[in-house]
Amino acid sequence: MFSEYTMLKPGPVKEYIGFTEEEVARLCEGSKFTAKDIKDWYDGYNLDGLEIYNSNSVVSALREGVLTSYWTDTDAFEDLLSYIKMNVDGLHDVILKPLANERYVLSSSESFKNDLVNLESKNDYLVALVHLGYLSYNFGDGTLKIPNNEIRIQFVDSIGMVEPSVLARYYTYSNGLLDATLSLDAVAAAEMLGRMFSEFTIKTGYSYEDSFDDFIFSAYMSANDYYDVIHEAPRDG
């Protein structure tokens, strides 16, 4: 018998999750920083219309007298970072949009699994990043953004504008191959298979049927996200 409040559903406790603008304005009195300085670095969390600041970072900046990142990465973010770099379900491409100040609308914000193990879709990963404070959700238009300078530094240092990993590229090709196959586009499917063969194999040993069969099976790896894939039954003899 309890109520759970989150970054997407803060309820009546939203003003206590971090510092409000009024509280920051009072804290800045007599300091070397203006309220705008602190806002650019540590504001950006829109909790049902209320702007909330990262309280730990605000206190650290005022105490140390330096505007910089005081954010501490968590193990949870490190786990999510691996999915971002692999571009799982296009996650890397989506993160680059708010980094470039482009609009991205979160498809749904109603559910959160409350764990970082059973995430199944791009939306799940994005909602998790909101709950961890790495993204901010705008309740007005449903868009995501990088909250402030502090978090932008974390993302740039972690993923920057680099290309996704080799594994991510292979997965993207696999998705393209699956789409071409389901569309009965033999030319596109053959082209994608040729590209994958050229980029990701040693190009030896594929004159043997079994070896090429293994390559084809792995090329359709993304099909496992949508279907129960059953490998061809072994032939007798």
Backbone bond lengths (Angstrom), bond angles and torsions (degrees), N, CA, C in turn:
res aa  C-N    CA-C-N  psi(-1)  N-CA   C-N-CA  omega(-1)  CA-C   N-CA-C  phi
1 M - - - 1.451 - - 1.528 109.82 -
2 F 1.313 115.78 77.48 1.459 118.85 177.71 1.522 109.14 -149.34
3 S 1.313 116.22 161.34 1.463 122.32 177.33 1.514 109.16 -106.90
4 E 1.335 116.40 138.44 1.463 121.55 -179.88 1.521 108.79 -107.90
5 Y 1.338 116.39 124.32 1.456 121.95 177.83 1.519 108.86 -111.37
6 T 1.330 115.99 138.01 1.462 120.99 -175.43 1.522 110.49 -132.96
7 M 1.330 115.28 -179.82 1.472 120.56 177.88 1.522 111.61 -66.82
8 L 1.325 117.77 -20.47 1.463 120.96 176.82 1.520 112.26 -97.77
9 K 1.307 116.36 -22.15 1.463 120.68 177.48 1.529 109.01 -134.93
10 P 1.348 116.45 73.14 1.470 119.72 -174.00 1.513 114.83 -75.11
11 G 1.345 117.09 -19.12 1.455 119.66 178.18 1.520 112.81 56.11
12 P 1.333 117.38 -142.38 1.472 121.25 -175.54 1.533 114.49 -78.05
13 V 1.349 117.84 -3.27 1.472 119.11 -176.72 1.524 112.02 -100.79
14 K 1.342 118.88 7.52 1.458 120.96 -172.07 1.520 113.25 -58.62
15 E 1.319 117.93 -36.17 1.465 120.05 -177.56 1.527 112.63 -72.73
16 Y 1.333 117.23 -10.02 1.462 120.91 -178.31 1.530 112.77 -102.63
17 I 1.331 116.99 -3.60 1.470 120.01 -178.22 1.524 111.10 -73.86
18 G 1.319 116.86 -29.88 1.465 121.96 177.22 1.513 109.43 -156.14
19 F 1.339 116.94 -170.98 1.460 120.25 177.65 1.530 110.42 -76.80
20 T 1.323 116.99 141.74 1.460 121.47 173.64 1.530 108.89 -88.19
21 E 1.333 116.81 170.19 1.465 120.61 179.93 1.522 111.59 -61.47
22 E 1.312 116.40 -39.05 1.468 119.92 179.86 1.535 110.99 -63.97
23 E 1.314 116.52 -41.21 1.461 120.18 179.37 1.527 111.43 -66.47
24 V 1.343 116.80 -39.41 1.462 120.17 178.63 1.518 110.79 -66.64
25 A 1.322 117.51 -39.53 1.469 121.03 179.12 1.522 110.62 -59.47
26 R 1.326 116.45 -40.68 1.468 119.66 178.63 1.524 111.21 -68.94
27 L 1.341 116.79 -38.62 1.455 120.54 -179.91 1.529 112.13 -66.06
28 C 1.331 116.37 -30.12 1.467 120.55 -177.61 1.531 112.82 -78.17
29 E 1.318 117.00 -13.52 1.470 119.94 179.48 1.530 109.41 -62.91
30 G 1.312 115.85 123.35 1.453 120.99 179.92 1.516 114.03 85.73
31 S 1.348 117.78 -2.39 1.462 119.82 177.79 1.523 109.69 -95.30
32 K 1.312 118.06 172.97 1.469 122.56 179.57 1.525 112.31 -83.04
33 F 1.330 116.87 -5.20 1.451 120.59 -178.12 1.521 111.57 -107.67
34 T 1.330 115.04 146.35 1.451 119.81 173.92 1.530 108.87 -87.94
35 A 1.329 114.54 166.59 1.451 118.90 178.28 1.530 110.66 -61.99
36 K 1.340 117.41 -32.32 1.467 120.77 178.92 1.523 111.01 -67.82
37 D 1.330 116.46 -38.86 1.474 119.31 176.81 1.529 110.58 -55.76
38 I 1.314 114.95 -48.43 1.463 120.26 -177.72 1.529 110.64 -68.52
39 K 1.338 116.01 -36.19 1.465 120.36 -179.82 1.526 111.17 -62.54
40 D 1.326 117.27 -45.74 1.472 121.03 -178.42 1.528 111.66 -61.09
41 W 1.328 115.51 -34.30 1.461 119.03 -174.78 1.521 114.20 -89.77
42 Y 1.331 117.71 -35.06 1.461 117.66 -167.32 1.533 115.19 -130.98
43 D 1.334 117.28 3.64 1.465 120.94 177.37 1.532 108.98 -92.51
44 G 1.317 116.60 -168.16 1.459 120.46 171.56 1.506 115.51 112.71
45 Y 1.320 117.57 -6.50 1.464 119.32 178.61 1.524 109.25 -91.50
46 N 1.331 115.40 108.62 1.455 121.63 -177.72 1.522 108.72 -94.94
47 L 1.304 116.47 103.31 1.464 120.91 -178.62 1.522 108.98 -103.38
48 D 1.326 114.73 94.15 1.464 121.51 179.20 1.533 110.78 53.94
49 G 1.350 115.91 43.34 1.461 121.40 176.64 1.516 114.87 94.82
50 L 1.325 118.42 -10.04 1.462 121.68 -179.75 1.530 109.89 -100.99
51 E 1.341 116.89 126.49 1.463 121.06 177.86 1.528 109.79 -78.03
52 I 1.323 115.35 129.01 1.459 120.84 -176.97 1.525 109.33 -125.37
53 Y 1.338 116.98 137.14 1.459 123.68 179.64 1.530 110.38 -101.61
54 N 1.327 115.75 152.31 1.460 121.31 173.33 1.530 107.82 -70.89
55 S 1.306 116.68 105.37 1.470 120.80 -171.62 1.526 112.70 -65.38
56 N 1.322 117.72 -41.15 1.461 119.92 -179.80 1.525 111.22 -61.72
57 S 1.326 117.01 -42.19 1.464 120.63 -179.01 1.521 111.62 -69.73
58 V 1.321 116.81 -37.98 1.466 120.27 178.13 1.521 109.91 -60.77
59 V 1.332 116.33 -48.33 1.464 120.78 -179.97 1.525 110.40 -61.94
60 S 1.323 117.24 -42.00 1.472 121.27 -179.01 1.521 111.00 -64.12
61 A 1.327 116.94 -43.03 1.464 120.95 -179.32 1.528 111.19 -64.49
62 L 1.319 116.99 -43.07 1.464 120.44 -179.94 1.530 111.00 -68.96
63 R 1.311 116.63 -35.53 1.463 120.14 179.71 1.521 111.74 -73.14
64 E 1.349 116.75 -43.02 1.462 121.10 -176.86 1.527 112.79 -84.72
65 G 1.328 116.01 -21.34 1.463 119.53 -179.44 1.514 113.34 75.30
66 V 1.344 117.62 23.52 1.465 122.00 -178.39 1.526 109.09 -135.34
67 L 1.348 115.27 129.95 1.449 120.43 175.06 1.527 108.41 -87.98
68 T 1.297 116.72 104.96 1.458 121.76 -179.49 1.522 107.44 -155.11
69 S 1.305 117.04 -176.98 1.454 120.37 179.45 1.527 110.61 -84.39
70 Y 1.312 115.92 124.26 1.456 121.85 174.49 1.533 110.36 -110.75
71 W 1.317 114.53 15.78 1.466 120.56 -176.72 1.529 110.09 -74.13
72 T 1.305 116.13 139.39 1.457 122.07 176.52 1.525 108.96 -111.30
73 D 1.326 116.16 117.96 1.460 119.76 178.88 1.520 110.72 -64.81
74 T 1.324 115.26 146.84 1.456 120.65 179.04 1.532 109.54 -107.67
75 D 1.326 115.19 162.76 1.466 119.40 175.61 1.526 110.67 -60.84
76 A 1.346 115.27 -32.79 1.463 119.42 -179.92 1.525 110.50 -62.48
77 F 1.343 116.69 -41.11 1.464 119.22 179.10 1.524 110.83 -68.08
78 E 1.310 117.47 -37.41 1.459 120.14 178.39 1.524 110.31 -60.46
79 D 1.342 116.32 -38.09 1.465 119.77 177.29 1.526 110.37 -65.38
80 L 1.322 116.50 -44.89 1.460 120.28 179.81 1.523 111.45 -66.66
81 L 1.325 116.51 -31.78 1.460 120.79 -179.86 1.519 111.38 -61.43
82 S 1.323 116.56 -35.56 1.463 119.21 179.16 1.521 110.62 -64.98
83 Y 1.340 116.77 -36.25 1.467 119.78 177.84 1.533 110.52 -70.37
84 I 1.341 116.28 -35.87 1.464 119.76 178.33 1.515 110.10 -63.63
85 K 1.328 116.89 -45.78 1.460 120.57 -177.75 1.522 111.69 -66.73
86 M 1.338 117.21 -30.36 1.455 120.06 177.85 1.525 111.93 -82.71
87 N 1.348 115.51 -5.61 1.471 121.33 179.33 1.524 111.34 58.16
88 V 1.322 116.40 39.93 1.457 121.12 179.33 1.525 109.52 -60.56
89 D 1.324 115.97 124.03 1.470 122.86 179.39 1.528 111.42 56.15
90 G 1.344 116.92 28.84 1.457 120.58 178.33 1.519 114.00 78.23
91 L 1.340 117.83 17.61 1.471 121.67 -174.88 1.525 112.34 -62.51
92 H 1.340 117.40 -42.34 1.468 121.22 179.54 1.526 110.44 -59.42
93 D 1.332 117.15 -43.59 1.465 121.80 -178.87 1.523 110.88 -63.56
94 V 1.334 116.44 -37.42 1.461 120.38 -179.74 1.524 110.96 -68.33
95 I 1.328 117.38 -42.94 1.465 121.24 -178.50 1.529 110.88 -61.32
96 L 1.327 116.63 -33.67 1.465 119.34 -179.80 1.524 112.37 -66.10
97 K 1.325 118.10 -23.20 1.468 120.87 -179.25 1.532 111.82 -65.50
98 P 1.344 119.52 -55.72 1.471 117.70 176.94 1.531 112.97 -65.01
99 L 1.346 117.21 -28.49 1.463 119.02 175.87 1.526 110.63 -62.35
100 A 1.336 115.93 -32.88 1.468 121.38 178.88 1.529 111.02 -94.54
101 N 1.349 116.81 14.32 1.470 123.24 -179.66 1.521 112.45 60.48
102 E 1.343 116.57 31.23 1.458 121.18 176.16 1.526 109.54 -95.11
103 R 1.315 115.49 152.12 1.457 122.25 -177.19 1.534 110.91 -76.02
104 Y 1.311 116.71 131.99 1.466 120.88 172.43 1.528 108.14 -137.58
105 V 1.333 115.72 125.18 1.457 121.14 -178.05 1.524 109.73 -96.09
106 L 1.319 116.00 125.60 1.463 121.05 176.63 1.519 108.21 -72.53
107 S 1.328 117.12 126.18 1.465 120.24 -172.92 1.524 112.47 -65.02
108 S 1.316 117.29 -33.94 1.458 120.41 178.90 1.516 109.12 -157.64
109 S 1.306 116.16 140.46 1.471 119.66 179.19 1.525 111.54 -123.98
110 E 1.321 115.84 17.41 1.462 118.97 -171.89 1.525 114.14 -81.42
111 S 1.311 116.77 -25.04 1.460 117.32 -173.96 1.519 111.82 -124.32
112 F 1.309 115.37 146.07 1.458 121.93 173.78 1.516 107.08 -143.73
113 K 1.326 116.89 125.79 1.458 120.81 -173.09 1.527 112.94 -73.01
114 N 1.337 116.53 -11.13 1.458 121.84 177.99 1.528 112.47 63.31
115 D 1.322 116.42 24.41 1.452 121.02 170.18 1.520 107.75 -154.19
116 L 1.316 116.29 161.89 1.459 120.73 -177.14 1.521 111.31 -110.97
117 V 1.325 115.49 23.14 1.460 120.62 -178.90 1.525 110.83 -105.00
118 N 1.325 116.32 -41.85 1.463 120.76 -173.19 1.523 112.64 -101.63
119 L 1.327 116.72 39.29 1.456 120.56 176.36 1.525 108.52 -78.35
120 E 1.329 116.46 134.15 1.457 119.79 -171.73 1.525 114.24 -118.89
121 S 1.314 118.12 -21.76 1.463 119.87 -173.97 1.518 110.50 -138.15
122 K 1.323 114.97 168.68 1.462 121.15 176.61 1.516 110.72 -56.13
123 N 1.333 116.85 -39.64 1.451 120.80 -179.59 1.519 111.45 -62.45
124 D 1.340 116.55 -39.63 1.471 120.24 178.19 1.522 111.09 -60.68
125 Y 1.336 116.77 -43.35 1.466 120.98 179.90 1.526 110.94 -63.77
126 L 1.333 116.38 -41.71 1.463 120.39 -178.68 1.525 111.04 -66.38
127 V 1.321 116.85 -42.49 1.465 120.52 178.19 1.531 110.07 -62.71
128 A 1.332 116.18 -39.45 1.469 119.83 177.53 1.529 110.37 -61.56
129 L 1.335 117.73 -40.80 1.469 121.15 178.85 1.522 111.19 -65.30
130 V 1.335 117.01 -32.72 1.474 120.14 175.32 1.519 109.86 -65.23
131 H 1.320 116.67 -45.36 1.467 120.77 -178.53 1.523 111.92 -66.13
132 L 1.325 117.00 -29.62 1.466 120.42 178.57 1.518 112.51 -83.39
133 G 1.346 117.04 -8.03 1.458 120.61 177.14 1.516 114.77 92.71
134 Y 1.337 117.80 5.51 1.467 120.01 -178.25 1.521 112.27 -86.60
135 L 1.305 117.59 -17.37 1.456 122.54 173.96 1.523 107.99 -132.00
136 S 1.315 115.18 153.29 1.459 120.39 177.26 1.522 109.05 -116.22
137 Y 1.318 116.51 135.70 1.461 122.76 -179.18 1.518 109.92 -102.77
138 N 1.341 116.40 126.34 1.453 121.64 178.64 1.524 108.89 -90.89
139 F 1.327 116.11 115.74 1.455 120.32 -176.98 1.524 112.19 -68.55
140 G 1.331 117.34 -22.68 1.456 120.49 -177.81 1.515 113.64 -70.08
141 D 1.336 116.71 -49.82 1.468 119.57 -176.08 1.537 113.66 -118.69
142 G 1.334 116.83 3.10 1.459 120.05 175.76 1.517 114.44 74.60
143 T 1.331 117.60 17.45 1.463 120.48 -177.36 1.531 111.42 -94.10
144 L 1.330 113.77 159.43 1.455 121.66 175.51 1.516 109.90 -106.12
145 K 1.327 116.26 151.83 1.460 119.97 174.78 1.516 109.67 -152.34
146 I 1.331 114.86 161.26 1.463 119.80 170.31 1.522 106.12 -75.02
147 P 1.315 120.00 123.40 1.467 121.29 -170.25 1.526 114.62 -60.19
148 N 1.335 117.58 -44.72 1.460 119.24 -170.16 1.532 110.59 -162.48
149 N 1.330 115.57 -178.84 1.471 120.70 -179.20 1.525 112.33 -60.77
150 E 1.315 116.17 -37.11 1.463 120.78 -177.59 1.528 111.25 -59.99
151 I 1.319 116.86 -47.45 1.460 121.03 -178.77 1.518 111.09 -74.27
152 R 1.322 117.19 -33.74 1.467 119.99 177.62 1.534 110.02 -58.94
153 I 1.325 116.45 -40.77 1.467 120.59 177.85 1.520 110.42 -60.83
154 Q 1.332 117.10 -41.43 1.457 120.87 -179.63 1.525 111.32 -61.91
155 F 1.330 116.48 -43.33 1.463 120.07 179.94 1.520 111.55 -69.00
156 V 1.322 117.01 -43.45 1.465 119.94 -178.81 1.523 109.89 -63.83
157 D 1.325 116.81 -41.91 1.466 120.00 178.63 1.527 111.51 -65.87
158 S 1.328 116.39 -33.08 1.467 120.32 -174.66 1.519 112.79 -83.65
159 I 1.347 116.82 -46.92 1.457 118.99 -175.28 1.521 113.12 -124.77
160 G 1.350 116.08 -22.47 1.461 119.98 179.72 1.513 111.63 50.08
161 M 1.314 115.30 -142.85 1.457 121.07 178.90 1.524 109.77 -111.37
162 V 1.331 116.98 26.07 1.465 120.50 -176.33 1.522 110.39 -75.86
163 E 1.307 115.32 161.52 1.453 121.08 177.18 1.523 109.59 -73.90
164 P 1.336 116.94 154.05 1.460 119.50 175.45 1.524 111.35 -61.86
165 S 1.301 116.50 168.70 1.456 121.94 -176.70 1.529 111.54 -67.82
166 V 1.334 115.62 169.09 1.460 121.37 177.15 1.526 110.08 -59.24
167 L 1.334 116.33 -40.97 1.459 120.51 178.82 1.523 110.69 -60.34
168 A 1.341 116.31 -39.47 1.462 119.80 178.50 1.520 110.92 -63.05
169 R 1.334 116.69 -39.86 1.472 120.07 179.42 1.526 110.44 -64.95
170 Y 1.330 116.82 -40.73 1.457 121.00 178.32 1.530 110.48 -62.89
171 Y 1.329 116.20 -41.59 1.467 120.79 179.83 1.523 110.31 -65.67
172 T 1.341 117.22 -38.68 1.462 120.72 177.94 1.528 110.44 -63.78
173 Y 1.326 116.56 -43.58 1.465 120.22 176.53 1.528 110.38 -60.94
174 S 1.331 116.76 -42.06 1.452 121.02 -179.28 1.527 110.93 -61.00
175 N 1.322 116.78 -40.62 1.463 120.66 176.07 1.520 111.18 -62.22
176 G 1.347 116.34 -41.47 1.454 120.46 178.54 1.518 111.69 -63.96
177 L 1.332 116.09 -39.83 1.452 120.94 177.95 1.520 110.91 -64.00
178 L 1.326 116.30 -43.03 1.465 120.33 179.61 1.524 110.64 -63.90
179 D 1.329 117.54 -43.80 1.468 120.98 178.71 1.522 111.11 -60.71
180 A 1.333 116.49 -43.92 1.464 120.27 179.68 1.523 111.06 -63.39
181 T 1.314 116.24 -39.10 1.462 120.61 -179.82 1.520 111.11 -66.09
182 L 1.315 116.63 -46.27 1.468 120.74 -179.86 1.524 111.85 -66.64
183 S 1.338 116.04 -25.53 1.469 121.10 177.96 1.526 112.10 -87.41
184 L 1.335 116.40 0.84 1.466 122.82 -178.80 1.529 111.60 59.43
185 D 1.329 115.48 32.57 1.466 120.95 179.05 1.526 108.16 -96.59
186 A 1.320 115.83 89.15 1.465 121.08 -174.64 1.522 111.96 -64.37
187 V 1.330 116.37 -36.55 1.465 119.87 -179.04 1.522 111.07 -64.69
188 A 1.342 116.49 -47.11 1.469 120.54 -179.89 1.528 110.74 -65.53
189 A 1.338 116.90 -39.20 1.467 120.32 179.67 1.523 110.50 -64.35
190 A 1.330 116.26 -42.81 1.468 119.81 179.51 1.521 111.01 -65.52
191 E 1.333 116.47 -38.95 1.463 120.50 178.62 1.526 111.40 -63.73
192 M 1.341 116.24 -41.82 1.465 120.21 -179.71 1.518 110.74 -68.22
193 L 1.327 117.52 -40.72 1.461 120.53 177.08 1.528 110.70 -61.84
194 G 1.323 116.06 -40.94 1.466 119.58 178.53 1.512 112.09 -63.78
195 R 1.329 116.21 -38.98 1.465 120.26 179.03 1.520 110.62 -65.80
196 M 1.336 116.71 -44.13 1.459 120.61 179.72 1.524 110.94 -65.32
197 F 1.321 116.01 -40.66 1.462 120.04 178.95 1.519 110.67 -63.12
198 S 1.341 116.33 -41.12 1.459 120.94 -177.29 1.525 112.25 -69.28
199 E 1.337 116.61 -38.78 1.469 120.63 -173.31 1.522 113.84 -88.53
200 F 1.325 117.35 -27.55 1.457 118.64 -167.46 1.527 115.08 -121.95
201 T 1.327 118.60 7.08 1.458 118.78 176.88 1.524 110.45 -121.79
202 I 1.308 115.03 163.08 1.467 120.95 178.42 1.527 110.28 -79.48
203 K 1.353 115.24 -12.18 1.468 121.58 176.57 1.521 112.58 69.88
204 T 1.299 117.36 26.43 1.472 120.48 174.41 1.515 108.12 -131.81
205 G 1.290 116.16 149.53 1.456 120.51 175.17 1.509 114.95 86.59
206 Y 1.352 118.47 -2.73 1.446 119.30 -175.50 1.523 112.77 -89.82
207 S 1.334 117.10 11.95 1.448 119.74 169.89 1.520 109.88 -79.30
208 Y 1.339 115.94 -11.59 1.457 121.11 177.91 1.526 109.28 -91.12
209 E 1.307 116.63 131.82 1.456 121.74 -174.16 1.522 112.21 -58.83
210 D 1.341 117.21 -44.99 1.466 119.95 -177.41 1.524 111.60 -62.55
211 S 1.340 117.07 -39.23 1.456 120.49 -179.40 1.528 110.47 -66.31
212 F 1.327 116.13 -42.61 1.459 119.18 179.68 1.526 110.72 -68.86
213 D 1.324 116.03 -32.63 1.464 120.81 176.31 1.530 110.01 -61.16
214 D 1.324 117.87 -41.53 1.465 121.78 177.95 1.528 110.70 -63.54
215 F 1.323 116.90 -39.65 1.461 120.74 178.42 1.526 110.65 -62.87
216 I 1.340 117.17 -46.76 1.462 121.12 179.86 1.522 110.47 -60.52
217 F 1.333 116.06 -42.29 1.469 120.26 -179.03 1.532 110.81 -62.05
218 S 1.326 116.64 -43.95 1.473 119.74 -179.51 1.523 111.36 -71.08
219 A 1.349 117.01 -29.25 1.467 120.12 -179.99 1.523 111.33 -64.00
220 Y 1.322 116.25 -26.61 1.470 120.53 179.22 1.529 111.34 -96.50
221 M 1.338 117.77 30.52 1.461 120.73 -175.94 1.532 112.65 -58.59
222 S 1.339 117.80 -34.33 1.466 120.44 -177.43 1.520 112.30 -67.03
223 A 1.347 117.05 -19.14 1.466 119.73 178.84 1.522 111.18 -61.96
224 N 1.335 116.74 -24.86 1.463 120.37 179.58 1.523 112.24 -64.97
225 D 1.336 116.93 -20.11 1.467 119.81 178.08 1.525 112.14 -73.69
226 Y 1.333 116.78 -19.11 1.459 120.67 -173.69 1.530 114.17 -121.23
227 Y 1.340 116.44 -22.21 1.459 120.21 -173.93 1.531 110.58 -134.65
228 D 1.335 114.81 160.29 1.465 120.40 168.94 1.526 106.43 -86.43
229 V 1.313 116.14 100.30 1.461 120.92 -174.05 1.523 109.64 -83.24
230 I 1.326 115.91 126.31 1.468 121.82 179.18 1.512 107.86 -115.45
231 H 1.310 116.33 120.01 1.459 121.08 179.76 1.533 109.27 -68.26
232 E 1.316 115.19 151.97 1.452 120.94 178.75 1.527 110.02 -55.26
233 A 1.309 116.53 135.95 1.460 120.89 -179.69 1.526 109.05 -64.44
234 P 1.339 118.09 139.79 1.465 120.57 -179.28 1.527 111.17 -62.08
235 R 1.309 115.39 142.26 1.464 121.40 -179.97 1.540 109.40 -84.84
236 D 1.303 116.29 140.20 1.468 121.02 175.92 1.515 108.99 -70.47
237 G 1.342 115.62 143.54 1.465 119.29 179.03 1.490 111.38 77.39
